[in-house]
């Protein structure tokens, strides 16, 4: 009888603990949705292994001046890699936090990057700021060759290369938090959506 009672107590404690843990996660994620976001800078940017700053003076990716890019296009594998440094500021009185999330990054409503983040992020209340270095990579072949995406992609490359007097590029970052419940993972309903512009100043973090 004592063993049964002890088991019931342990199960009850476990359920209460899980419920508290889930409530805490939901609260932190909701607070994250109330945070302010800014793109501090972008660095380590390469297209087909080429430093993106080399594209400043290339008109529409002049392949005769970039044989490495030409070969990449022939193979239909054009890796685009960068680190996007996102600053998150918490103006509320509650702790903001997240442990895991799926993300999508869209350029002019076209999906460019997708991935999964699995490192704990916390943003302290009352104006605390945390920088999140997001490592992004994709095959840019479709973005370069598709008439629907080419102009916006070239414009983004020009901005990230530091070329002056270019139109800002609109980036939309969508985060879908994942809540941990015991050994299970449950996706939080909906996305945290961040809309920002990419400008030439981002390359130097100004």
PyMOL commands that set and color helices and strands:
alter all, ss='L'
color gray80, all
select helices_A, chain A and resi 2-33+52-55+63-65+67-75+141-145+147-160+200-203
alter helices_A, ss='H'
color red, helices_A
select strands_A, chain A and resi 36-47+50-51+79-90+96-98+100-107+110-117+121-123+128-139+169-181+184-187+192-198
alter strands_A, ss='S'
color yellow, strands_A
deselect
rebuild
show_as cartoon
